Amino acid sequence: MSANNIVAIKSNTFERVELSGKDAARFVRHMHEDKPTPTAQAALVCGRAVLSEIFGKTPIRAAK
């Protein structure tokens, strides 16, 4: 990723946070390579259970 690339990591109607250069490259690498923490994995399990209750089916796992 070149220093000219900008990656938006958070946005809504009123604000946006952007990373560029080394920070953007590290963020992209983090998203692809780093493993989720046990807390994040537990939150995902809980979220999928809630979705299952709401929609009455098992949500489809996102492709990697």
Secondary structure, 3 states (H helix, E strand, C coil): CCCCCEEEEEECCCCEEEEEHHHHHHHHHHHHHCCCCHHHHHHHHHHHHHHHHHHCCCCCCCCC
